[in-house]
Amino acid sequence: MPGVVSEAAAVAFAAGPDGSGGGVFTVPYMDTTLHVSFPAAVVSDGGEKAVVAVTIVVLHYLARSVGPLDLSEPVRFAGLPGAGAYAAAFRSHAEVPLLQRFGEDGDTYVRTLRALGGRPVADFKAEGTDAVAVDGPEVVWQVPFLPNLPLGIRLGLAEDGMPAECVVMFPRRAGFAYHVEDLAVAGELMSARLLQVAEALEAAGGEVDLSVLATFFDPTEAELVVGKLRSAGIEAIVQGDALSVVYGLSMEGHARHHVLVRSDDLVEARGALDLGSGEAEMHSGADEGSGEV
């Protein structure tokens, strides 16, 4: 069973030392790596349980993957089988936020895609010239969402009086392999992650060189820490888990909020908060009023 899943989903499986048949799947997921225990089916992200939306999508991916899909024939969400009831919500949750953020900022859009491991689906040559728009914002980009499930995105910039447009795309066969609800959440998670990476890029002056200083379940605590750091002259931002962006569940203990600082400022930031080198993360439990140091 684990071997079949591992091959179909293009993920690694490491058997446990006790010979019971259990073990752990290692799953590349956008710009990070998740671990899924078997047979318990617990999805972990950086040592913590993954948020609900990610857990559901990843478990369903492992159970339903039919091998590699590609974006040679991309289709927008509304074109997937059974997507009609969800199309308006998907447009509002996944595409409109990207349109608002990147519609007039193609440079940041391209840098964000590259930081997330994205690449153009194909090289586009202008007719009769040797010009190649390899990394232009208006070509279709492929984002490595899960190993056998890439997602695509195309941004049309606003120009000459024409409004900007943004479309999230899926492999055509994805609609027959996966539940349409899972694909909707997948697109929304990718959108939320793109927005987070863009924010991190801005904070780092265009370079991704940030480290997690502390993690909270209460966003208010995270903002208080950021305020304390800034008063000490240390720039910091709060990066919420994708679930809080997509579903607004951050106040219900479902999403984590990471305080990020420049890696060069990490030691100074720990000192400003009286954190030791072994206490780089503070976790505020869903039922607790303050972070544990």
C-alpha positions as CSV (number, residue, x, y, z in Angstrom):
1,M,0.0,0.0,0.0
2,P,2.6,2.7,0.9
3,G,4.7,1.7,-2.1
4,V,1.7,2.1,-4.4
5,V,0.9,5.5,-3.0
6,S,4.5,6.6,-3.1
7,E,4.9,5.7,-6.8
8,A,1.5,7.2,-7.9
9,A,2.0,10.4,-6.0
10,A,5.7,10.8,-6.7
11,V,6.6,11.1,-3.0
12,A,9.1,9.3,-0.8
13,F,8.2,6.8,1.9
14,A,10.4,5.8,4.8
15,A,9.3,2.7,6.8
16,G,9.4,2.9,10.5
17,P,12.1,1.0,12.5
18,D,9.7,-1.4,14.2
19,G,8.8,-3.3,11.1
20,S,5.1,-2.8,11.6
21,G,4.5,-1.4,8.1
22,G,4.0,2.1,9.3
23,G,6.2,5.1,8.3
24,V,6.3,8.6,6.9
25,F,5.6,10.0,3.5
26,T,7.7,13.1,2.5
27,V,5.6,15.4,0.3
28,P,7.0,18.4,-1.5
29,Y,4.4,21.2,-1.2
30,M,5.1,24.5,-3.0
31,D,8.2,25.9,-1.3
32,T,8.2,23.6,1.7
33,T,8.1,19.9,2.6
34,L,5.3,18.2,4.5
35,H,5.5,14.9,6.4
36,V,2.5,12.5,6.5
37,S,2.5,9.6,9.0
38,F,1.2,6.3,8.0
39,P,-1.2,4.8,8.9
40,A,-2.2,7.6,11.3
41,A,-2.4,10.1,8.4
42,V,-1.2,13.1,10.5
43,V,0.2,15.9,8.2
44,S,3.1,17.9,9.7
45,D,4.5,21.2,8.6
46,G,7.8,22.1,10.2
47,G,7.1,19.9,13.2
48,E,3.6,21.3,13.7
49,K,0.3,19.8,12.6
50,A,-0.6,21.3,9.2
51,V,-3.7,23.5,9.0
52,V,-7.0,21.8,8.2
53,A,-7.2,22.9,4.5
54,V,-3.7,21.7,3.8
55,T,-4.2,18.4,5.6
56,I,-7.4,17.6,3.6
57,V,-5.9,18.5,0.2
58,V,-2.7,16.5,0.8
59,L,-4.4,13.4,2.2
60,H,-6.8,13.4,-0.8
61,Y,-3.9,13.9,-3.1
62,L,-2.1,10.9,-1.7
63,A,-5.2,8.8,-2.0
64,R,-6.3,9.8,-5.5
65,S,-3.1,10.7,-7.5
66,V,-3.1,9.0,-10.9
67,G,0.4,9.9,-11.9
68,P,1.9,13.1,-13.3
69,L,-0.4,15.8,-14.8
70,D,0.8,18.7,-16.9
71,L,-0.4,22.1,-18.1
72,S,-0.1,21.4,-21.8
73,E,-3.9,21.9,-22.0
74,P,-4.6,24.2,-19.0
75,V,-8.2,24.9,-18.0
76,R,-9.5,27.6,-15.7
77,F,-11.4,26.6,-12.6
78,A,-14.8,27.3,-14.1
79,G,-14.0,24.8,-16.9
80,L,-13.5,21.8,-14.5
81,P,-16.3,19.3,-14.1
82,G,-18.8,20.2,-11.4
83,A,-17.1,23.6,-10.8
84,G,-20.2,25.8,-11.5
85,A,-21.4,26.0,-7.9
86,Y,-18.0,27.1,-6.7
87,A,-16.8,29.3,-9.6
88,A,-17.9,32.7,-8.1
89,A,-16.4,32.0,-4.7
90,F,-13.1,30.7,-6.3
91,R,-12.9,33.9,-8.4
92,S,-13.4,36.0,-5.3
93,H,-11.0,34.1,-3.0
94,A,-8.2,33.0,-5.4
95,E,-8.0,35.3,-8.4
96,V,-9.3,38.7,-7.4
97,P,-6.7,39.1,-4.5
98,L,-3.9,38.3,-6.9
99,L,-5.4,40.7,-9.5
100,Q,-5.5,43.5,-6.9
101,R,-2.0,42.9,-5.7
102,F,-0.2,42.3,-9.0
103,G,-2.4,43.9,-11.7
104,E,0.0,46.8,-12.0
105,D,3.2,45.3,-10.6
106,G,4.5,42.7,-13.0
107,D,8.0,42.8,-11.7
108,T,7.0,41.8,-8.1
109,Y,4.7,39.1,-9.6
110,V,7.6,37.5,-11.5
111,R,9.9,37.6,-8.5
112,T,7.2,36.1,-6.3
113,L,6.7,33.2,-8.8
114,R,10.4,32.5,-9.0
115,A,10.7,32.5,-5.2
116,L,7.9,29.9,-5.1
117,G,9.7,27.7,-7.6
118,G,7.5,28.8,-10.5
119,R,8.6,28.7,-14.1
120,P,7.1,29.6,-17.5
121,V,5.2,26.7,-19.1
122,A,6.9,27.4,-22.4
123,D,9.1,29.9,-24.2
124,F,7.2,32.4,-26.3
125,K,9.0,33.9,-29.3
126,A,7.8,37.0,-31.0
127,E,6.9,36.3,-34.6
128,G,9.8,37.1,-36.9
129,T,12.2,37.9,-34.1
130,D,14.6,36.1,-31.7
131,A,13.0,37.7,-28.7
132,V,12.0,35.2,-26.0
133,A,9.6,36.3,-23.2
134,V,10.8,33.5,-20.8
135,D,9.9,35.2,-17.6
136,G,7.4,37.9,-18.6
137,P,4.3,38.3,-16.4
138,E,1.9,37.6,-19.2
139,V,2.9,34.1,-20.1
140,V,1.5,31.0,-18.3
141,W,3.6,30.1,-15.3
142,Q,3.6,26.7,-13.6
143,V,3.7,26.5,-9.8
144,P,4.8,23.2,-8.2
145,F,1.8,22.8,-5.9
146,L,2.2,19.1,-5.3
147,P,4.6,16.7,-7.2
148,N,2.0,15.4,-9.7
149,L,-0.4,18.4,-9.5
150,P,1.1,21.6,-10.8
151,L,-1.1,24.7,-11.0
152,G,-0.8,27.5,-13.5
153,I,-1.3,31.2,-13.4
154,R,-1.5,33.9,-16.0
155,L,-1.6,37.6,-15.4
156,G,-2.6,40.2,-17.9
157,L,-1.4,43.6,-16.9
158,A,-3.5,46.7,-17.1
159,E,-2.5,48.8,-20.0
160,D,-4.0,51.1,-22.7
161,G,-7.2,51.5,-20.8
162,M,-7.7,47.8,-20.5
163,P,-8.2,46.3,-17.0
164,A,-5.8,43.7,-15.6
165,E,-6.9,40.1,-15.6
166,C,-5.7,37.1,-13.6
167,V,-6.5,33.4,-14.2
168,V,-5.5,30.4,-12.1
169,M,-5.3,27.3,-14.3
170,F,-5.4,23.5,-13.7
171,P,-4.3,20.5,-15.7
172,R,-7.3,19.5,-17.8
173,R,-7.3,15.9,-16.4
174,A,-7.2,17.2,-12.8
175,G,-11.0,17.6,-12.9
176,F,-11.4,13.8,-13.4
177,A,-8.7,12.7,-10.9
178,Y,-9.5,15.0,-7.9
179,H,-12.6,16.3,-6.2
180,V,-13.4,19.8,-7.5
181,E,-13.7,21.0,-3.9
182,D,-10.1,20.0,-3.3
183,L,-9.0,21.8,-6.5
184,A,-10.8,24.9,-5.4
185,V,-8.9,24.9,-2.0
186,A,-5.6,24.1,-3.8
187,G,-6.0,27.2,-6.0
188,E,-6.9,29.3,-3.0
189,L,-3.9,28.0,-1.0
190,M,-1.6,28.8,-3.9
191,S,-3.0,32.3,-4.2
192,A,-2.6,32.9,-0.4
193,R,1.0,31.7,-0.5
194,L,1.8,34.0,-3.5
195,L,0.5,36.9,-1.5
196,Q,2.6,35.9,1.5
197,V,5.8,35.5,-0.5
198,A,5.2,38.9,-2.1
199,E,4.9,40.5,1.3
200,A,8.1,38.8,2.4
201,L,9.9,40.0,-0.7
202,E,8.8,43.6,-0.1
203,A,10.0,43.4,3.5
204,A,13.3,42.1,2.4
205,G,13.8,44.6,-0.3
206,G,13.3,42.1,-3.1
207,E,15.4,39.3,-1.7
208,V,14.0,36.3,0.2
209,D,16.2,36.2,3.3
210,L,13.8,35.9,6.2
211,S,13.7,33.7,9.2
212,V,10.9,32.7,11.6
213,L,11.5,34.3,15.0
214,A,8.3,33.2,16.7
215,T,5.0,31.6,16.0
216,F,1.6,32.4,17.6
217,F,-2.0,31.2,17.3
218,D,-3.2,34.6,18.4
219,P,-2.6,37.3,15.7
220,T,-2.8,40.0,18.3
221,E,0.2,38.6,20.1
222,A,2.1,38.4,16.9
223,E,1.4,42.1,16.1
224,L,2.5,43.1,19.6
225,V,5.9,41.3,19.1
226,V,6.3,43.1,15.7
227,G,5.6,46.4,17.4
228,K,8.2,45.7,20.1
229,L,10.8,44.7,17.5
230,R,10.1,47.8,15.4
231,S,10.5,50.0,18.4
232,A,14.0,48.4,18.8
233,G,14.8,49.3,15.2
234,I,14.3,45.8,13.8
235,E,12.0,45.4,10.9
236,A,9.6,42.5,11.2
237,I,6.4,41.2,9.5
238,V,3.6,38.8,10.4
239,Q,3.0,36.0,7.9
240,G,-0.2,34.1,8.5
241,D,-0.8,30.5,7.4
242,A,-2.7,30.3,4.1
243,L,-5.8,29.0,5.9
244,S,-6.2,32.3,7.8
245,V,-6.1,34.2,4.5
246,V,-8.5,32.0,2.6
247,Y,-11.0,31.2,5.3
248,G,-10.5,33.9,8.0
249,L,-10.2,31.3,10.8
250,S,-7.2,32.9,12.5
251,M,-9.1,33.9,15.6
252,E,-10.4,30.3,16.1
253,G,-7.0,28.7,16.8
254,H,-6.8,27.0,13.4
255,A,-4.0,29.1,11.9
256,R,-0.6,30.1,12.9
257,H,1.0,33.5,12.6
258,H,4.8,33.6,12.1
259,V,6.8,36.7,13.0
260,L,9.5,37.0,10.4
261,V,12.7,39.0,10.6
262,R,15.7,39.3,8.2
263,S,18.1,36.5,8.8
264,D,20.9,38.9,9.6
265,D,18.7,40.4,12.4
266,L,17.7,37.1,13.9
267,V,20.2,37.1,16.8
268,E,19.5,40.8,17.6
269,A,15.8,40.1,17.5
270,R,16.1,37.2,19.9
271,G,17.9,39.5,22.3
272,A,15.3,42.2,22.0
273,L,12.7,39.7,23.1
274,D,14.9,38.0,25.6
275,L,14.9,34.8,23.6
276,G,17.8,32.3,23.8
277,S,19.2,30.6,20.7
278,G,17.2,27.5,21.5
279,E,14.0,29.5,21.9
280,A,13.5,30.8,18.4
281,E,9.8,29.9,18.4
282,M,7.1,30.8,20.9
283,H,3.8,28.9,20.6
284,S,0.7,30.5,21.9
285,G,-1.9,27.8,22.4
286,A,-5.5,28.2,21.3
287,D,-6.6,28.3,24.9
288,E,-3.8,30.3,26.3
289,G,-3.6,34.0,26.8
290,S,0.1,34.5,26.1
291,G,3.1,33.0,24.3
292,E,5.3,30.5,26.1
293,V,9.0,31.4,26.1
